[in-house]
């Protein structure tokens, strides 16, 4: 009981029990309603006690001026208050999305039923067998790939172009603007019960034993992703050369990521199906994010270490000729993450775990278990930033901006996968075919990987 009480969230305005993350602050239902009713009336209120009233559970109703002032001081935003028309619009969108998801799930089930029947009657190798490429690397049994993934069927009806256009509409937002989904994810994280978490007012400048153990385990795991410092021996001069280097390097790093995952006890405790899904759908985002460590921001170029004695440089400008605005997506991501990570590899290591344990990946069986692990690493990142930066406001802002870069990474990943599907299908390896969900009938190379 004592631990539950310590983990209980409190309103940052009056100290009452908080009910959620409202208008950009953790607050109780009373302060939430007060702010919604009075946010635009600040100039109408008057304080009779020199403007420094103490606001707590007992006195919060005594002075509206000081209570509202404290609401603004802790970061509550009146522009987040919706009018009746906006509320109705939001309800309509939620209902539409709910219907779309329901229809999508229904169509997916019908499609999978049809596919299963076709595979049972016609195909000598099933989708379950096809997933064995990743199963083998993870040292899992083939039965773990029991969930049939959605695959690309080779028909381009414009859906990929539409998908990329929708994703890249996000780039039109100001680069310092934090996406609403980041606030929502952070709010859910703030209100969750995390086994190793401590109340913010008890945080010191040191990690406790539980936090240290988790962080040390992660750092030992991500050490397997480190690349040696080797001389530059070549440069990718065309986009075709750059794609070849990228494909070679990403497959090389996937093998390292699988070794990394085996060091994480929490990953090993996941069921085999979820291990496959998390690695399959997260590896490209992890790879693209960690490339930041090999990026020269002054010269705007990456260094791809290809082996123990050679490396290849690729300039960002080379991506201008890539399709689906890959250059803009990378440029936006790099511009956003540069001032936030400040060459601190620990931050990227923690982001690696946050990306890996993404509960929104397809085909997961135990999403809540995955979400718990992601929240633990989000807590460690928040905790680390709190220790590193002088004010809570600065560390919280850093945290939100770093989490916002993960949306840009998802855009980059989708563009890379699209390019693989449309332009490079005949040039990618069986492992990348599996990661990108490329469905074809050439099984010889896959069979060789099984043997």
KELO-945904 format. One record per residue (C-alpha): x, z, y. Coordinates in steps of 0.001 Angstrom, whole numbers, plus 500000, padded with zeros to 6 digits. Layout:
residues N
XZY;...
This chain:
residues 451
500000500000500000;502829500812502364;504362497363501953;501045495635502617;500626497613505818;504109496659506998;503429492981506368;500074493053508229;500167490781511299;499330492388514628;497954490906517821;500807490240520270;498511491117523192;496782494394522294;498262495450518941;495003495168516992;494969493505513571;495509489758514046;493138487292512427;495175484137512911;497242481852515116;495044481029518118;495890478981521199;499636479175520311;499809482933519684;499085485381516867;496161487453518113;493023489348517137;489474488006517283;488732489959520470;491691488534522437;490988485078521079;487400485211522400;488537486796525679;491072484032526318;488626481267525427;486028482630527878;488369483485530748;491472481249530625;490376479265533677;489295482351535698;492679483964536362;492438483631540147;488953485183540111;490136488460538606;491759491302540498;493926494162539266;493415497545540947;496653499055539639;499474496911541072;499346494282538308;501234496213535620;498498497682533435;499354498579529851;497338496456527431;496627497994524041;493709498452521666;492137501159523847;492863499826527344;492442496075526787;488970496074528383;490016498016531497;491775495190533375;490923491535532776;493633490322535167;496504491984533315;495057491171529909;494810487488530794;498294487585532335;499671488963529066;497886486202527172;499732483611529222;503021485543529008;503022485453525210;502461481684525274;498715481130524943;497697477721526258;494388477059527953;494713473305527371;494193474035523676;490645475233524353;488176472577523242;484993471777525132;481709471147523296;482322467415523066;485832467898521659;484547470454519151;481904468038517917;484493465261517701;486764467509515644;483911468465513306;483084464780512850;486706463906512056;486995466765509588;483836465619507837;485055462004507762;488430463030506343;486685465177503749;484576462222502631;487615459924502565;489560462365500411;486600462726498081;486225458952497761;489992458525497369;490124461112494603;487199459429492848;488806455983493089;492135457383491910;490532458949488837;488800455679487971;492034453745488515;494011456143486339;491371455985483587;491527452203483620;495320452238483672;495484454685480789;493191452475478711;495253449396479499;498489451173478679;497144452484475389;495931449030474358;498582446701475751;501764448316477005;504556449270474584;505901451765477127;503570454074479043;503871455508482554;504731458818480938;507696457149479271;508680455438482523;509069458844484191;511669459729481572;514357458380483921;514030461477486089;513128463649483099;516462462816481477;518443463691484589;516599467012484886;517153467729481164;513411468086480616;511257466988477744;509366463665478122;506069465518477768;506601467041481211;505760463751482903;502140464118481935;500712463397485392;500479459677486023;501878458818489475;500391456225491737;502486453089491567;502933449983493649;501432446994491835;503279444207493629;500348442979495735;500947442951499497;497592442820501248;498835444173504556;498397447818503583;502125448554503819;502389447028507288;499360449071508411;500833452233506910;504154451764508731;502394450966511999;500305454135511742;503347456237510938;505332454826513818;502532455443516297;503944458959516189;507065457749517982;505029457132521152;504677460864521583;507277462483523883;510359463393521845;510088467070522822;506390467246521960;505677469267518825;503082467731516556;499872469675516014;500453469712512245;503657471692512829;501706474379514685;499157474451511873;501833474747509192;503626477450511162;500384479366511682;499707479316507960;503269480489507345;502966483275509927;499832484638508261;501111484406504690;502446487346502688;506104486682501840;507839488991499347;511088489339501308;509667489296504831;509935492106507379;507886492682510558;509512491091513590;510030494423515351;512106495662512417;514473492703512404;518093493583513014;521241491517513404;521863491668509659;520174490250506591;518950492721504017;519969492451500341;516995490293499309;517579487883502162;521314487708501471;520748486961497786;518390484098498564;520655482640501236;523829482909499137;522083481242496199;520992478376498467;524443477932500011;526020477848496550;523481475220495506;523863472977498559;527644473168498197;527175470629495405;525941468154498035;529094468351500134;531233465218500461;535029465255500723;536803464058503861;538323460685503025;539709457828505140;537419455063506396;538185451925504405;535367449524505343;532433448832507635;529007447398506910;528796444359509160;525341443053508188;522023444705507402;522343443421503833;525693445209503462;524192448330504998;521279448302502524;523671447945499589;525720450935500773;522555452964501393;521159452231497934;524470453091496274;524835456316498225;521269457555497811;521455457189494020;524805459002494036;523245461842496038;520151462094493820;522429463038490919;523981465738493137;520548467007494210;519521467437490591;522651469528490006;521807471485493159;518265472197491953;519575473695488726;521311476429490731;518058477499492405;516317480017490172;512975479492491920;513127475761491178;513984476346487536;510952478615487175;508651475786488246;506836473942485466;508515470736484354;505835468517485899;506344470104489334;510150469925489084;509864466176488583;507364465693491423;509372467784493922;512624465972493182;511100462509492968;509191462624496235;511634464764498218;515073463360497408;515085460507499947;513994462809502798;516708465311501851;519294462543501721;518323461085505123;518288464547506720;521707465536505355;523199462272506582;523149463994509973;526336465812508929;528071462441508539;526775460965511778;528956460554514871;526581460968517823;529081459617520353;529835456433518432;526351456265516912;527532455581513379;527334457109509897;530200457564507490;529153457006503878;531653458585501480;531530456288498452;534193457974496293;537123460395496491;539355457948498348;537155455637500433;534231455553502823;532200453009504758;530906453265508293;527550451877509371;526490451704512987;523000452733514011;522714449510515994;522848447576512723;519350448837511924;517862446903514838;517539443942512473;515826446038509774;512091445661509280;509332448126510156;511255449546513139;513694451574511062;516077451719514040;513493453420516266;512551455897513564;516183456948513022;516914456995516755;513987459305517393;514945461647514559;518611461845515597;517734462426519262;515424465286518248;517643467044515747;520945466819517659;520235469581520214;518555471796517624;520979471971514713;524125472104516908;526443471232513991;525318474311512061;525259473304508382;523350476461507416;520362475159509356;520473471883507413;520857473786504137;517709475785504875;515854472615505869;516970471112502547;515113473848500661;512068473555502953;511869469814502208;512419470317498484;509622472882498131;506960470804499843;503478471732498525;502047468445499829;503886466287497265;501717464203494904;501007465249491313;501801468958491685;500068471349489311;500892474677491000;500874474011494741;500529477667495737;503734478566493889;505558475741495658;504081476793499009;505303480361498498;508876479144497952;508688476929501031;507428479872503103;510347482008501899;512857479436503161;510900478947506384;511146482709506866;514909482649506238;515328479834508762;513262481703511335;515218484859510566;518571483093510898;517595481555514245;516380484948515473;519805486400514728;521704483495516258;519864483047519565;519454485711522248;515680485659522740;512689485481520436;511267482677522562;514375480511522176;514600481052518424;510881480342517946;511142477137519977;514148476033517915;512228476757514741;509201474677515797;511357471743516922;513353471758513689;510144471784511656;508884468903513803;511850466730512761;510546466794509181;507666464565510268;510178461997511520;512019462234508205;508807461395506385;508411458295508570;511996457224507775;511458457776504057;508262455702504013;510014452820505800;512948452924503367;510577452932500391;508599450060501912;511761448020502370;512736448713498767;509295447642497558;509065444481499579;512596443212500098;514922444773497543;512859445129494369;515228442982492328;518317444814493588;517469448487493110;518423450525490070;515982451954487496;516348455421489044;515442454149492529;512590452150491049;511211455399489684;511729457267492972;510069454452494952;507243454020492408;508116450392491741;506060449251488769;507466446332486820;507648445087483274;511422445056482865;512187447936480544;515610447049479128;517584448981481745;515262451961481448;515624452036477681;519399452103478114;519078455230480267;517048456979477547;519637456250474834;
